[in-house]
Amino acid sequence: MRSEPAGPVRQPTGRVAPLTQYVLKLVSRCDLACDHCYVYEHPDQSWRRQPRTMAPATVKAVAERIAEHAAAHRLDVVRVVLHGGEPLLAGAARLDATAATLRRVIAPVTRLDLRMQSNGVLLTPATCDVLVAHDVKVGISLDGDRAANDRHRRHVNGASSHRQVLRALSLLRSAAYRTSYAGILCTVDLANDPIRVYEALLAEEPPHVDFLLPHANWDSPPARPDGLATPYADWLLAIHRRWLADGRPVPIRLLESLLSTASGHGSRSEAVGLGPADLVVVETDGTYEQVDSLKSAFDGAAATGLDVFRHRVDDAAAHPAIVVRQSGIAGLCATCRACPVVGHCGGGLYAHRYRAGNGFDNPSAYCADLLKLVRVVTTVPAADEPARPADSLSPHVLDDLATGPGTAGSAEQLADVHLALVRALLVALSERAVGDPVAADGWRLLVHLDDAHPDAVRAVLTHPFVRRWARRCRDGAAELSYLACVAAAAAVRARARADLPVPVRDGMVSLPTLGALAVGVERGVVRLVTDDGDVRLAGRRVTPDADGDGDPAREDGPDGWLPARPVRIGGRLLLEDTDPHRDCYDLPVEPRLSGTAALRWTRQVERAVRRIDAEAVGYAAGVRTLLRAVVPLRAEPTGRFRSAAVGTAFGAVAATVVPDDATLAVLLVHEVQHLKLSAVLDVCDLFDRDDTRTLGVPWRDDPRPVEGVLHGVYARLAVADVWRHRPGPAAAGNFRRYRAWTDGALDALLDLGALTAAGERFVRGMRATVDGWQ
């Protein structure tokens, strides 16, 4: 057995991170001879030295070590996967005894999520009874229809295993055993038609599907037929397109993991994302090993020299090769750390980075495929927006929002969804930016600042009209070069030095969140230099108010600087009358306000928000968390008060002048509800989007589509709630009117039959809220 360097280990200091996932090699042999198996067909042949099965004493020792570790680190849950080889070779009695030992020892300390991965060939009713009795979830390996599966998954004598696997899946689909059906694991093979594979897997009604790239590395690279650059991405993207067209009928872990990273959340797969690798393998003799896919690299690659009899799990967790996989971006090679999509792919599977000479300090051998897969999956538009990250909201968020106000935590998750969508749009634009001399400098600067000054970048990317610009740019309706203005604004906020070209539009250079500078030419490109928060441009030097604590009444200076107007409510809220992308409402926006008019606006917004704090019972959390800009609208000739919000400018509310802060408070609550629901619809299908039926609503003369009714009822529920808490007969009358409107619309939505399960849950939650009002 030889050893190889693991590459530079960027080990974090401090206490080791706990391990929560354990793979127990219950059996070290298999009844199939799959030619792509990393355990038997790759360089590491240590299985030959292992006992055939894990002895009961070893099982007990493993269980005690896991319980000890869970108690020491106060873990809420641990996952144990019974693996092999083929764990079913242990037989029903050994499975029963193993599961019983694990539950008896671990369950008193923490919740045990017990699973098994199997080829399914030996699955019988007797073993299924054991699985159900001990609540063991089993995943089955299947590569598609018979032709696809038989390419690799055959018996030693060459006989097909397909019929036996289908029999196992039929057992798991039955009512008696369905609770133990975890899903299907499928290895990608370019020789198989991806759609036929997808359809064959879907026919087995799996609760979950996981696609794995065949194990390869830089010394044994993945096959690329005809010299294609990204054949594995193309194969998976064919499934991705069909999956989206089908309405995502089954969770596909790799795709949903990428969507989850796009929404700013963690991955659900070790194959992608920057989450810590908190897994250790225990072989049949009780030795700890790293993740066993490393066996595809070289003989002994997974070894640690530790075992359950002499060493604690803490000792395994402190092993340098495990620690480096818990250190996020710091544990990646320089190429990966500089890559704009590293937060999504995470450098790919650790085993796929291996190259003799520098170990695992490389990008994945599938780097080109991962780059394409990330860019497409995280940015493909649905009806009107990119990447809808499935299940990116915590399960309780819909219930929380259905109460009307929701908590600050739910609002923060919605803000995270918005930020993730902006980032996904920028990643999608980055490929075009490389070929644009102005945008290219902006993109490079933004990537650098995102690493060195993430708070400054976040402050700019959460500005409502950055998303509006990026979406229009993706659709060909806005200039790509504005990316340089976005980066320059972040540089000013970071007080970083930068020198880059920026575009001029209508005589102005706009810096989102900061303001705009008149430069004396209508269009073109000028050089902008930022230095310690100052900006030099067109021979002038200005100091933008990066902290948002300047004078909202400040008149435009002789230097041509038009500063953003802050609203002083203790958060980052602007009166936005400068941004060139704010004109996105049905009503025209006001041009740049005078200092006196701006002061009148900002003071009224401040009073309105404080009124919401005092009397709007909970709605302040959403307003203060989500509201980033108030856009003055031109008054209507009729004198009617108007307000608006659009999901593509998430965080902004537009309004006409209103007579008092009490009226403005109601308008702000109303429109922030629209923003909340837009963010929910970015990631959750609440209704059948193909259902074109409409409903009559009491607040409009024209019938409304389902989405319009959902928006209307959610906003009016909040308005009713605000009036419910205001004193006086006029408030009581408004409350009764808005409650009646909400009542009828909720019943109509529930009766229509157009809601998804999530939509019905949400609407029934609103129904319970209204019914609970006294």
ZAMARGU-4260 file (C-alpha; in steps of 0.2 Angstrom, whole numbers, plus 5000, padded with zeros to 4 digits):
<rodrens>
0) 5000/5000/5000 | 5007/5017/4995 | 5003/5034/5002 | 5001/5050/4992 | 5001/5068/4997
5) 4984/5076/5000 | 4990/5093/4994 | 4991/5108/5005 | 4980/5107/5020 | 4973/5123/5025
10) 4967/5118/5042 | 4957/5130/5053 | 4962/5132/5071 | 4951/5128/5086 | 4940/5114/5091
15) 4936/5101/5077 | 4919/5101/5070 | 4908/5086/5075 | 4904/5072/5063 | 4885/5068/5061
20) 4885/5055/5047 | 4892/5037/5048 | 4894/5024/5034 | 4895/5007/5042 | 4902/4994/5030
25) 4891/4980/5037 | 4898/4968/5023 | 4914/4969/5013 | 4908/4958/4998 | 4895/4960/4985
30) 4884/4949/4974 | 4886/4959/4959 | 4901/4963/4949 | 4898/4981/4943 | 4912/4987/4932
35) 4911/5005/4938 | 4912/5001/4957 | 4924/5011/4966 | 4926/4998/4980 | 4931/4983/4969
40) 4936/4990/4952 | 4947/5005/4957 | 4965/5006/4963 | 4961/5003/4982 | 4959/4985/4985
45) 4959/4985/5004 | 4942/4976/5004 | 4952/4960/5001 | 4960/4962/5019 | 4943/4965/5027
50) 4932/4953/5037 | 4917/4948/5026 | 4905/4955/5039 | 4905/4967/5054 | 4905/4957/5070
55) 4892/4961/5083 | 4906/4967/5095 | 4911/4979/5082 | 4894/4985/5079 | 4892/4988/5098
60) 4909/4997/5098 | 4904/5008/5084 | 4887/5012/5092 | 4895/5017/5108 | 4908/5028/5099
65) 4894/5037/5090 | 4884/5039/5106 | 4899/5046/5115 | 4902/5059/5101 | 4884/5064/5100
70) 4883/5067/5119 | 4899/5077/5119 | 4894/5088/5105 | 4875/5088/5110 | 4870/5083/5092
75) 4852/5084/5088 | 4853/5070/5076 | 4865/5057/5068 | 4863/5048/5052 | 4870/5030/5050
80) 4870/5021/5033 | 4872/5003/5032 | 4883/5000/5017 | 4895/4988/5009 | 4899/4979/4998
85) 4881/4973/4999 | 4873/4975/5016 | 4859/4962/5012 | 4872/4948/5011 | 4872/4950/5030
90) 4854/4942/5030 | 4838/4947/5039 | 4844/4941/5056 | 4860/4950/5056 | 4852/4966/5050
95) 4839/4965/5064 | 4852/4963/5077 | 4863/4977/5070 | 4848/4989/5069 | 4843/4984/5086
100) 4860/4988/5094 | 4862/5004/5085 | 4845/5010/5091 | 4847/5004/5109 | 4864/5012/5111
105) 4862/5029/5101 | 4843/5033/5103 | 4844/5037/5121 | 4857/5051/5117 | 4851/5058/5101
110) 4839/5055/5086 | 4845/5041/5075 | 4842/5042/5056 | 4845/5025/5051 | 4847/5021/5032
115) 4854/5008/5020 | 4861/5008/5002 | 4858/4992/4992 | 4858/4985/4975 | 4841/4977/4980
120) 4845/4960/4972 | 4842/4951/4989 | 4828/4961/4996 | 4814/4950/5002 | 4798/4953/5012
125) 4807/4946/5028 | 4821/4959/5026 | 4808/4973/5022 | 4799/4968/5039 | 4816/4971/5048
130) 4818/4988/5039 | 4800/4994/5044 | 4802/4987/5062 | 4818/4998/5065 | 4813/5012/5053
135) 4827/5010/5041 | 4826/5020/5025 | 4833/5010/5010 | 4840/5018/4994 | 4842/5006/4979
140) 4854/5007/4965 | 4847/5007/4947 | 4854/5015/4931 | 4838/5015/4921 | 4829/5003/4910
145) 4836/4985/4907 | 4848/4990/4893 | 4855/5005/4904 | 4856/4995/4920 | 4864/4980/4911
150) 4879/4990/4905 | 4887/4989/4922 | 4876/4981/4935 | 4878/4962/4931 | 4881/4947/4941
155) 4899/4939/4941 | 4893/4927/4927 | 4887/4941/4917 | 4868/4938/4920 | 4856/4953/4922
160) 4851/4960/4939 | 4838/4971/4932 | 4822/4960/4935 | 4828/4957/4953 | 4830/4976/4956
165) 4813/4979/4949 | 4806/4966/4961 | 4814/4975/4976 | 4807/4992/4970 | 4790/4984/4969
170) 4791/4978/4987 | 4796/4995/4993 | 4782/5003/4983 | 4769/4992/4992 | 4759/4999/5006
175) 4767/4988/5019 | 4785/4994/5015 | 4783/5011/5007 | 4789/5020/5023 | 4806/5012/5020
180) 4808/5018/5002 | 4821/5031/5002 | 4824/5033/4983 | 4835/5028/4969 | 4854/5030/4966
185) 4859/5031/4947 | 4876/5032/4940 | 4878/5043/4924 | 4883/5034/4909 | 4884/5044/4892
190) 4880/5028/4882 | 4862/5029/4890 | 4849/5040/4883 | 4846/5052/4898 | 4827/5054/4895
195) 4825/5035/4894 | 4834/5034/4910 | 4824/5048/4918 | 4808/5040/4913 | 4813/5023/4919
200) 4817/5029/4936 | 4801/5040/4937 | 4791/5024/4933 | 4797/5017/4950 | 4789/5031/4959
205) 4804/5035/4970 | 4803/5047/4984 | 4820/5054/4979 | 4833/5052/4964 | 4851/5055/4965
210) 4863/5055/4950 | 4881/5052/4952 | 4895/5056/4940 | 4906/5040/4937 | 4921/5041/4948
215) 4936/5049/4939 | 4951/5060/4942 | 4965/5069/4933 | 4975/5053/4932 | 4960/5043/4926
220) 4950/5056/4917 | 4931/5054/4913 | 4928/5048/4895 | 4923/5062/4884 | 4916/5055/4867
225) 4921/5064/4851 | 4931/5076/4861 | 4915/5085/4868 | 4919/5098/4882 | 4905/5095/4893
230) 4896/5079/4889 | 4891/5075/4907 | 4883/5092/4910 | 4874/5090/4893 | 4867/5073/4899
235) 4861/5080/4915 | 4854/5096/4908 | 4843/5085/4896 | 4835/5078/4911 | 4835/5095/4920
240) 4824/5102/4905 | 4812/5088/4905 | 4811/5088/4924 | 4806/5107/4924 | 4794/5104/4910
245) 4786/5090/4921 | 4784/5101/4935 | 4798/5093/4945 | 4788/5077/4950 | 4802/5070/4960
250) 4816/5078/4970 | 4833/5076/4961 | 4846/5079/4974 | 4860/5085/4963 | 4849/5098/4954
255) 4840/5103/4970 | 4857/5105/4979 | 4862/5118/4965 | 4846/5127/4967 | 4848/5127/4986
260) 4865/5135/4984 | 4858/5148/4972 | 4846/5153/4985 | 4860/5156/4998 | 4857/5140/5007
265) 4867/5124/5010 | 4869/5110/4998 | 4861/5093/5000 | 4875/5083/4992 | 4893/5081/4996
270) 4896/5082/4977 | 4893/5101/4976 | 4892/5116/4988 | 4904/5122/5002 | 4896/5113/5016
275) 4908/5104/5028 | 4910/5086/5025 | 4905/5078/5042 | 4905/5060/5037 | 4916/5045/5042
280) 4916/5027/5036 | 4919/5012/5048 | 4925/4997/5039 | 4920/4979/5044 | 4935/4978/5055
285) 4931/4994/5064 | 4944/5005/5056 | 4939/5023/5053 | 4941/5029/5035 | 4937/5044/5025
290) 4923/5045/5012 | 4925/5029/5002 | 4924/5037/4985 | 4943/5041/4988 | 4946/5022/4984
295) 4945/5028/4966 | 4961/5038/4968 | 4975/5027/4975 | 4977/5012/4986 | 4976/5018/5004
300) 4968/5035/5000 | 4954/5033/5012 | 4964/5026/5027 | 4966/5036/5043 | 4976/5023/5054
305) 4962/5025/5067 | 4949/5012/5074 | 4934/5012/5085 | 4942/5001/5098 | 4956/5013/5102
310) 4950/5030/5096 | 4936/5041/5098 | 4926/5049/5084 | 4934/5066/5089 | 4951/5058/5084
315) 4944/5054/5067 | 4936/5071/5066 | 4953/5079/5069 | 4962/5069/5055 | 4970/5082/5044
320) 4962/5075/5028 | 4944/5076/5036 | 4947/5093/5043 | 4952/5101/5027 | 4935/5095/5020
325) 4927/5104/5034 | 4935/5121/5030 | 4924/5127/5016 | 4932/5138/5002 | 4949/5138/5012
330) 4951/5120/5009 | 4950/5122/4990 | 4964/5125/4977 | 4968/5143/4971 | 4959/5140/4955
335) 4943/5135/4964 | 4944/5149/4976 | 4945/5162/4962 | 4930/5155/4953 | 4914/5164/4953
340) 4903/5149/4955 | 4913/5141/4969 | 4899/5144/4981 | 4888/5132/4970 | 4900/5118/4965
345) 4911/5119/4980 | 4925/5112/4970 | 4915/5096/4966 | 4917/5079/4974 | 4934/5078/4983
350) 4939/5061/4975 | 4937/5069/4958 | 4951/5082/4962 | 4965/5069/4963 | 4981/5071/4953
355) 4997/5062/4957 | 5010/5074/4963 | 4999/5086/4972 | 4985/5075/4978 | 4968/5084/4979
360) 4974/5102/4978 | 4965/5103/4961 | 4949/5107/4953 | 4937/5093/4949 | 4941/5082/4934
365) 4923/5087/4929 | 4926/5106/4931 | 4920/5111/4914 | 4904/5100/4916 | 4901/5107/4934
370) 4903/5125/4928 | 4891/5123/4914 | 4879/5113/4925 | 4879/5127/4938 | 4877/5141/4926
375) 4862/5133/4918 | 4853/5126/4933 | 4855/5141/4944 | 4850/5153/4931 | 4837/5145/4919
380) 4822/5156/4920 | 4805/5150/4924 | 4790/5160/4918 | 4798/5177/4923 | 4813/5174/4934
385) 4829/5163/4935 | 4832/5148/4946 | 4817/5144/4957 | 4827/5136/4972 | 4815/5122/4977
390) 4812/5120/4996 | 4824/5134/5000 | 4812/5141/5013 | 4812/5132/5030 | 4796/5121/5032
395) 4788/5133/5045 | 4790/5149/5034 | 4773/5147/5025 | 4764/5144/5041 | 4772/5159/5049
400) 4769/5170/5034 | 4750/5164/5033 | 4748/5173/5050 | 4749/5190/5041 | 4764/5198/5048
405) 4776/5183/5050 | 4792/5185/5060 | 4808/5193/5057 | 4816/5176/5054 | 4804/5173/5039
410) 4807/5190/5032 | 4826/5187/5033 | 4824/5170/5023 | 4814/5180/5010 | 4828/5192/5009
415) 4841/5178/5007 | 4830/5171/4992 | 4831/5188/4984 | 4850/5190/4986 | 4852/5172/4979
420) 4842/5176/4963 | 4852/5192/4961 | 4868/5182/4962 | 4862/5169/4950 | 4858/5182/4938
425) 4875/5190/4939 | 4883/5173/4937 | 4873/5171/4921 | 4879/5187/4915 | 4897/5184/4919
430) 4900/5174/4903 | 4895/5188/4892 | 4904/5200/4903 | 4921/5192/4899 | 4919/5198/4881
435) 4914/5216/4886 | 4928/5228/4890 | 4918/5238/4902 | 4909/5224/4911 | 4924/5213/4912
440) 4933/5225/4923 | 4917/5227/4934 | 4915/5208/4935 | 4933/5205/4941 | 4932/5219/4954
445) 4915/5212/4960 | 4922/5194/4962 | 4937/5201/4972 | 4926/5212/4983 | 4914/5198/4986
450) 4929/5188/4994 | 4937/5203/5003 | 4922/5214/5007 | 4906/5203/5007 | 4896/5215/5017
455) 4899/5229/5005 | 4894/5218/4990 | 4879/5212/4999 | 4873/5230/5003 | 4873/5234/4984
460) 4866/5218/4978 | 4851/5219/4989 | 4847/5236/4982 | 4830/5233/4973 | 4835/5240/4956
465) 4851/5230/4954 | 4840/5215/4952 | 4828/5225/4940 | 4844/5229/4930 | 4851/5212/4930
470) 4835/5204/4924 | 4832/5217/4910 | 4850/5214/4905 | 4848/5195/4904 | 4833/5199/4893
475) 4843/5210/4882 | 4834/5226/4888 | 4848/5234/4898 | 4866/5238/4896 | 4878/5225/4902
480) 4891/5238/4905 | 4881/5244/4920 | 4889/5229/4929 | 4904/5241/4932 | 4893/5254/4941
485) 4887/5240/4953 | 4905/5235/4956 | 4911/5253/4958 | 4897/5256/4971 | 4903/5241/4981
490) 4921/5247/4980 | 4915/5264/4988 | 4906/5255/5002 | 4921/5244/5005 | 4932/5260/5005
495) 4943/5250/4993 | 4954/5257/4979 | 4948/5253/4961 | 4951/5261/4944 | 4939/5255/4930
500) 4929/5261/4915 | 4910/5265/4919 | 4896/5269/4907 | 4887/5286/4905 | 4868/5285/4903
505) 4858/5301/4900 | 4873/5312/4906 | 4874/5302/4922 | 4885/5289/4930 | 4874/5280/4942
510) 4881/5271/4958 | 4867/5260/4965 | 4863/5264/4984 | 4875/5280/4983 | 4868/5292/4970
515) 4873/5298/4953 | 4886/5310/4945 | 4882/5322/4930 | 4897/5321/4919 | 4893/5333/4904
520) 4891/5320/4890 | 4875/5311/4886 | 4883/5293/4883 | 4899/5285/4882 | 4912/5278/4895
525) 4922/5287/4907 | 4936/5282/4920 | 4931/5281/4938 | 4943/5279/4953 | 4938/5275/4970
530) 4950/5278/4985 | 4946/5276/5003 | 4927/5280/5000 | 4930/5295/4988 | 4926/5295/4970
535) 4936/5304/4956 | 4927/5305/4940 | 4928/5317/4925 | 4940/5329/4934 | 4930/5330/4950
540) 4931/5322/4967 | 4915/5318/4977 | 4912/5308/4993 | 4897/5297/4993 | 4888/5294/5009
545) 4892/5275/5010 | 4885/5274/5028 | 4868/5281/5024 | 4868/5294/5038 | 4869/5310/5027
550) 4857/5324/5025 | 4841/5319/5015 | 4838/5337/5011 | 4855/5340/5003 | 4853/5350/4987
555) 4862/5344/4972 | 4879/5351/4973 | 4889/5362/4960 | 4900/5347/4957 | 4885/5338/4949
560) 4884/5325/4963 | 4866/5319/4966 | 4867/5309/4982 | 4855/5296/4988 | 4843/5302/5001
565) 4843/5291/5017 | 4828/5288/5028 | 4833/5288/5046 | 4824/5273/5054 | 4839/5263/5060
570) 4841/5253/5044 | 4847/5254/5026 | 4832/5263/5018 | 4833/5276/5004 | 4821/5288/4996
575) 4826/5283/4978 | 4824/5297/4966 | 4840/5294/4956 | 4842/5276/4951 | 4840/5274/4932
580) 4831/5257/4934 | 4817/5263/4946 | 4805/5266/4932 | 4796/5249/4933 | 4779/5253/4939
585) 4762/5256/4930 | 4763/5274/4935 | 4777/5287/4931 | 4790/5290/4944 | 4795/5307/4950
590) 4811/5315/4943 | 4824/5321/4955 | 4816/5330/4970 | 4822/5346/4977 | 4830/5346/4994
595) 4814/5353/5002 | 4803/5340/4994 | 4815/5326/4998 | 4815/5331/5017 | 4796/5331/5017
600) 4796/5313/5010 | 4809/5306/5021 | 4801/5313/5037 | 4784/5306/5032 | 4792/5289/5029
605) 4801/5290/5045 | 4785/5294/5054 | 4775/5280/5045 | 4788/5267/5050 | 4787/5272/5068
610) 4768/5271/5067 | 4769/5254/5060 | 4781/5250/5075 | 4768/5256/5087 | 4752/5250/5081
615) 4754/5238/5066 | 4756/5223/5078 | 4771/5213/5071 | 4771/5220/5053 | 4786/5231/5058
620) 4798/5216/5057 | 4794/5213/5038 | 4794/5232/5034 | 4811/5235/5042 | 4819/5219/5036
625) 4813/5220/5018 | 4810/5238/5013 | 4826/5245/5005 | 4819/5260/4995 | 4804/5271/4993
630) 4801/5278/4976 | 4790/5294/4974 | 4777/5292/4960 | 4769/5307/4951 | 4752/5312/4958
635) 4737/5306/4948 | 4726/5320/4941 | 4712/5313/4951 | 4721/5315/4967 | 4719/5297/4971
640) 4732/5289/4982 | 4742/5275/4973 | 4756/5263/4978 | 4765/5249/4970 | 4777/5235/4972
645) 4785/5223/4959 | 4794/5207/4963 | 4808/5211/4950 | 4812/5226/4961 | 4811/5217/4977
650) 4813/5228/4992 | 4806/5244/4984 | 4789/5252/4987 | 4783/5266/4976 | 4769/5278/4981
655) 4761/5295/4977 | 4761/5309/4990 | 4748/5305/5003 | 4741/5317/5016 | 4748/5310/5032
660) 4759/5296/5040 | 4744/5286/5045 | 4739/5283/5027 | 4757/5280/5021 | 4759/5267/5035
665) 4744/5257/5028 | 4751/5258/5010 | 4769/5252/5016 | 4761/5237/5025 | 4750/5233/5010
670) 4765/5234/4998 | 4777/5224/5009 | 4765/5210/5009 | 4766/5210/4990 | 4785/5209/4991
675) 4784/5194/5004 | 4772/5184/4992 | 4783/5188/4977 | 4798/5181/4986 | 4788/5165/4991
680) 4782/5163/4973 | 4801/5164/4968 | 4804/5147/4976 | 4787/5139/4979 | 4773/5135/4967
685) 4757/5139/4977 | 4745/5137/4962 | 4745/5128/4945 | 4753/5140/4933 | 4744/5132/4918
690) 4727/5135/4926 | 4720/5151/4917 | 4704/5152/4926 | 4700/5169/4934 | 4690/5174/4950
695) 4679/5190/4953 | 4685/5199/4969 | 4676/5213/4978 | 4691/5226/4977 | 4692/5225/4957
700) 4679/5227/4943 | 4689/5214/4932 | 4691/5196/4936 | 4708/5191/4942 | 4720/5176/4939
705) 4724/5165/4954 | 4741/5174/4957 | 4732/5191/4957 | 4719/5185/4969 | 4733/5177/4981
710) 4742/5194/4980 | 4726/5204/4983 | 4720/5193/4998 | 4737/5193/5006 | 4739/5211/5006
715) 4721/5215/5011 | 4723/5203/5026 | 4737/5214/5032 | 4727/5230/5030 | 4712/5223/5039
720) 4724/5218/5053 | 4731/5235/5054 | 4713/5243/5055 | 4709/5230/5068 | 4721/5238/5080
725) 4717/5256/5077 | 4704/5265/5088 | 4688/5273/5082 | 4673/5270/5072 | 4681/5274/5056
730) 4694/5261/5059 | 4681/5248/5064 | 4672/5251/5048 | 4688/5249/5037 | 4692/5233/5047
735) 4675/5225/5043 | 4676/5230/5025 | 4693/5223/5022 | 4689/5207/5032 | 4674/5204/5022
740) 4684/5206/5006 | 4697/5194/5013 | 4684/5181/5019 | 4676/5179/5002 | 4692/5178/4992
745) 4699/5165/5003 | 4684/5154/5001 | 4684/5157/4982 | 4703/5151/4981 | 4700/5136/4991
750) 4685/5131/4981 | 4693/5134/4964 | 4704/5118/4965 | 4719/5127/4957 | 4731/5127/4972
755) 4745/5116/4975 | 4747/5107/4991 | 4759/5121/4998 | 4746/5134/4991 | 4732/5126/5000
760) 4742/5125/5016 | 4746/5143/5014 | 4728/5149/5010 | 4721/5138/5024 | 4733/5146/5036
765) 4727/5163/5031 | 4709/5156/5033 | 4713/5151/5051 | 4721/5168/5054 | 4705/5177/5049
770) 4694/5165/5058 | 4704/5168/5074 | 4701/5187/5074 | 4690/5193/5088
</rodrens>
